[in-house]
C-alpha cells in the first residue's frame, strides 16, 4: 500500500506539471492573438481570467510537490 500512494503523488505532480505548461502556452498565445487582431480582446479576457486564477494554485502545488508535501 505504501508504494501505491507514492506513485499516485508522482503521477499527480506530472499531470500538474503538464497543466502548468499548458497554462503558460495559453497565456503566451493569447497576447499576440489579440495584438494582431486574430481574436477579439473580450474573448481573450474570458479565456485568460480562469488561467490567471489557477496559475498561482498550480505554482503552489508544484513548489509543494518538489518539497515532498503533496499529500
C-alpha positions in Angstrom: 0.0 0.0 0.0 2.8 2.4 0.8 4.2 2.5 -2.8 0.8 3.0 -4.3 0.3 6.4 -2.7 3.8 7.5 -3.7 3.2 6.5 -7.3 -0.1 8.4 -7.3 1.6 11.5 -6.0 4.2 11.3 -8.7 1.5 10.9 -11.4 -0.5 13.8 -10.0 2.6 16.0 -9.9 3.4 15.0 -13.5 -0.2 15.9 -14.5 0.0 19.3 -12.8 3.4 20.0 -14.4 1.8 19.4 -17.8 -1.1 21.6 -16.8 1.3 24.3 -15.9 2.9 24.1 -19.3 -0.5 24.3 -21.0 -1.4 27.4 -18.9 1.9 29.0 -19.9 1.3 28.3 -23.5 -2.2 29.7 -23.4 -1.0 32.9 -21.7 1.8 33.2 -24.3 -0.5 32.7 -27.3 -3.4 34.9 -26.2 -1.4 38.1 -26.2 -0.2 38.0 -29.8 -3.6 36.7 -31.0 -5.3 39.8 -29.5 -2.5 42.2 -30.6 -2.7 41.0 -34.2 -6.5 41.2 -34.1 -6.8 37.4 -34.8 -9.0 37.2 -31.8 -11.4 39.6 -30.1 -9.9 41.0 -26.9 -13.0 40.2 -24.9 -12.7 36.5 -25.9 -9.0 36.6 -24.8 -10.0 38.1 -21.5 -12.7 35.4 -21.0 -10.1 32.7 -21.6 -7.3 34.3 -19.6 -9.4 35.0 -16.5 -9.5 31.4 -15.3 -5.9 30.8 -16.3 -4.9 33.7 -14.1 -6.8 32.4 -11.1 -5.5 28.9 -11.5 -1.9 29.9 -12.2 -0.9 30.7 -8.5 -2.5 27.5 -7.3 -0.6 25.5 -9.8 2.7 27.1 -8.8 2.0 26.5 -5.2 1.3 22.8 -5.8 4.4 22.4 -8.0 6.5 24.0 -5.2 5.0 21.8 -2.6 5.5 18.7 -4.7 9.2 19.4 -5.2 9.5 19.7 -1.4 7.6 16.4 -0.9 4.4 18.0 0.5 1.8 16.8 -2.0 -0.2 14.6 0.4 
